[in-house]
Amino acid sequence: MTMPVQARRRGGWWELPLPLTRAELAARVVTTCIVAALVLGVSRLAIAHLVSPGQSPAIALVASTAWLGLVVFMVVGFLVMEGVRRTIVSVLGLVSRDHFVQVRPGEGDEARLRHGFRLLGIVVPFDVGPLGQVRAVSWTLGQASGRIGEDLDDWSIVLWHASPLPRDGASSSEGHLIVSPERARATIEPLGLTLVDFLREAGVPLVAEEETRFVRDELDVVDS
């Protein structure tokens, strides 16, 4: 097995680092803090209106009720969809630079794929599943480009799997994992090609379908 030079051995796992830059980490933390401060500030004001209804106009009471209902709906919906542990892991991932994709070679279901990060030296996985479920790797434009229909150079790497990877007893319905932040294509493309080489060496027979997408060899899919 000849792994890319960026890969390293971590116990029984081979790891490809996908670190955030300091600027990306700072942007995530600052954005999260601003959103949290706004939501908590408006929620506190809404609660104050509802606690003292006689001192607040009717429109303020209606707006406060609607706002708190929306916040509760979004929080509960996210928890139901992702699960409590997944939600906590996602929040912790915002304050870590040390993200990675790992593979553990083996036969059949013993070969595993793990996507996660380290925080204070502790490995925290986002997703763990059979390596044989990997079906493609691609790099695609982000949501901002999709919304306005223009290339804003906000590319990210997506790892596609054939069926939902287990998430702590729950299932993902997306069928894909976004394993990198949004960056310029000139930066994302070499990283995507390195991930393709990394998975190939781990036993995933990826072949080029187009310039930005590598898929599992159809003959291997049939055989498996």
C-alpha positions in Angstrom: 0.0 0.0 0.0 1.5 3.3 -1.1 -0.5 6.1 0.5 -0.2 9.8 -0.6 2.6 11.6 1.2 0.1 13.6 3.2 -1.4 10.4 4.7 -0.1 9.1 8.0 -0.6 6.0 10.2 -2.7 6.5 13.4 -2.9 3.2 15.2 -4.9 0.8 13.0 -6.1 3.7 10.7 -4.6 5.5 7.8 -5.4 9.2 8.0 -5.6 11.9 5.4 -5.6 15.3 7.1 -8.1 17.9 5.9 -7.2 20.8 8.2 -9.0 24.1 8.4 -6.9 27.3 8.0 -6.8 29.7 10.9 -8.9 32.1 8.9 -11.5 29.5 8.2 -11.7 28.5 11.9 -11.9 32.1 12.9 -14.7 32.8 10.4 -16.7 29.8 11.7 -16.3 30.8 15.3 -17.1 34.4 14.7 -20.2 33.6 12.6 -21.5 31.1 15.1 -21.0 33.6 18.0 -22.8 36.4 16.1 -25.8 34.1 15.1 -26.0 32.7 18.7 -25.9 36.2 20.2 -28.6 37.4 17.9 -30.9 34.4 18.5 -30.4 34.6 22.3 -30.8 38.4 22.4 -34.1 38.4 20.4 -35.3 35.3 22.4 -34.6 37.1 25.7 -36.6 40.2 24.5 -39.4 37.9 23.3 -39.6 36.2 26.7 -39.6 39.6 28.5 -42.6 40.6 26.4 -44.5 37.4 27.2 -43.7 37.5 30.9 -45.2 41.1 31.2 -48.1 41.0 28.7 -49.8 44.0 30.3 -46.8 46.2 29.5 -46.4 45.1 25.9 -48.5 45.9 22.8 -50.4 43.1 21.1 -48.2 43.1 18.0 -45.1 42.6 20.3 -46.8 39.6 22.0 -47.8 38.1 18.6 -44.2 38.6 17.2 -42.6 37.2 20.4 -44.8 34.1 20.3 -44.0 33.5 16.6 -40.3 34.0 17.1 -40.1 31.6 20.1 -42.2 29.1 18.2 -39.9 29.3 15.2 -36.8 28.8 17.4 -38.2 25.8 19.2 -39.4 24.3 15.9 -35.9 24.6 14.4 -34.0 23.3 17.5 -36.4 20.4 18.0 -36.4 19.6 14.2 -32.6 19.6 14.1 -32.3 17.4 17.1 -34.9 14.9 15.7 -33.2 14.8 12.3 -29.6 14.6 13.5 -29.8 13.3 17.1 -28.5 14.8 20.3 -25.0 13.4 20.0 -24.6 14.4 16.3 -25.7 17.9 17.1 -23.2 18.2 19.9 -20.4 16.8 17.6 -21.3 19.2 14.8 -21.0 22.2 17.3 -17.7 20.9 18.6 -16.4 20.5 15.1 -16.8 24.3 14.6 -13.9 24.9 17.0 -11.5 22.4 15.7 -8.9 22.8 12.9 -7.8 19.2 12.9 -10.3 17.5 10.5 -9.6 14.3 8.6 -10.8 11.3 6.6 -9.5 7.9 7.9 -9.7 4.4 6.5 -9.0 1.0 8.2 -8.0 -1.6 5.6 -9.5 -5.0 5.9 -11.7 -7.7 4.3 -15.4 -7.0 3.6 -17.1 -5.0 6.4 -13.9 -5.0 8.4 -12.7 -2.2 6.1 -14.0 1.0 7.6 -14.2 4.7 6.7 -14.2 7.4 9.3 -14.7 11.2 8.9 -14.2 13.4 11.9 -11.9 15.7 13.8 -9.7 16.0 16.9 -10.4 18.3 19.8 -7.9 18.5 22.7 -6.3 15.4 21.3 -9.5 13.3 21.3 -10.8 11.8 18.1 -14.4 12.8 17.5 -16.1 11.0 14.5 -18.8 12.6 12.4 -19.5 9.4 10.5 -18.3 5.8 10.5 -19.2 3.2 8.0 -18.0 0.4 5.7 -15.4 1.4 3.2 -17.2 -0.6 0.6 -20.1 1.9 0.7 -18.0 4.6 -0.9 -19.3 5.1 -4.5 -17.8 8.4 -5.6 -15.7 11.5 -4.8 -16.5 14.9 -6.4 -15.9 18.5 -5.9 -18.8 20.8 -6.5 -19.9 24.5 -6.2 -21.4 25.6 -3.0 -24.9 26.8 -2.1 -24.2 30.5 -2.8 -23.2 29.7 -6.4 -26.2 27.4 -6.8 -28.6 30.1 -5.6 -27.4 32.9 -7.9 -26.5 30.6 -10.8 -22.9 31.8 -11.1 -19.5 30.3 -10.2 -18.4 32.1 -7.0 -15.4 29.8 -6.6 -16.8 28.2 -3.5 -16.0 24.6 -4.1 -16.1 21.7 -1.6 -15.3 18.0 -1.7 -18.1 15.5 -1.4 -17.8 11.9 -0.6 -20.8 9.8 -1.9 -21.9 6.5 -0.5 -24.3 3.9 -1.8 -26.5 3.7 1.3 -26.8 5.7 4.5 -23.8 5.5 6.7 -24.8 4.7 10.3 -24.7 7.7 12.7 -24.7 6.4 16.2 -27.8 4.2 15.6 -29.5 6.8 13.3 -29.2 7.1 9.6 -28.2 9.8 7.2 -30.6 10.4 4.4 -28.3 12.5 2.2 -26.2 9.8 0.8 -23.1 12.1 0.8 -20.6 13.6 3.2 -19.1 17.1 2.7 -15.5 16.6 3.9 -14.0 20.0 3.3 -14.8 23.7 3.8 -15.7 25.8 0.8 -12.5 27.0 -1.0 -11.3 28.2 -4.4 -11.2 25.4 -7.0 -7.5 25.8 -7.4 -7.1 24.8 -3.8 -9.9 22.2 -3.6 -9.0 20.2 -6.8 -5.5 19.0 -5.7 -7.0 18.1 -2.3 -9.8 16.1 -4.0 -7.3 14.3 -6.2 -5.3 13.4 -3.1 -8.4 12.0 -1.5 -9.1 9.9 -4.6 -5.6 8.5 -4.5 -6.0 7.9 -0.7 -9.2 5.8 -1.2 -7.7 4.0 -4.2 -4.8 2.8 -2.1 -7.3 1.7 0.6 -9.0 -0.5 -2.0 -11.7 1.7 -3.5 -11.4 1.4 -7.3 -12.3 4.9 -8.3 -12.2 5.9 -12.0 -12.7 9.3 -13.6 -16.2 9.9 -14.8 -15.6 13.6 -15.5 -13.1 16.2 -14.6 -14.5 16.8 -11.1 -16.0 13.4 -10.3 -14.5 10.0 -9.7 -16.8 7.0 -9.3 -16.4 3.4 -8.2 -15.6 1.1 -11.1 -18.9 -0.4 -12.3 -17.4 -3.9 -12.6 -16.4 -3.8 -9.0 -19.9 -2.7 -8.0 -21.4 -5.6 -9.9 -18.9 -8.0 -8.3 -19.6 -6.7 -4.8 
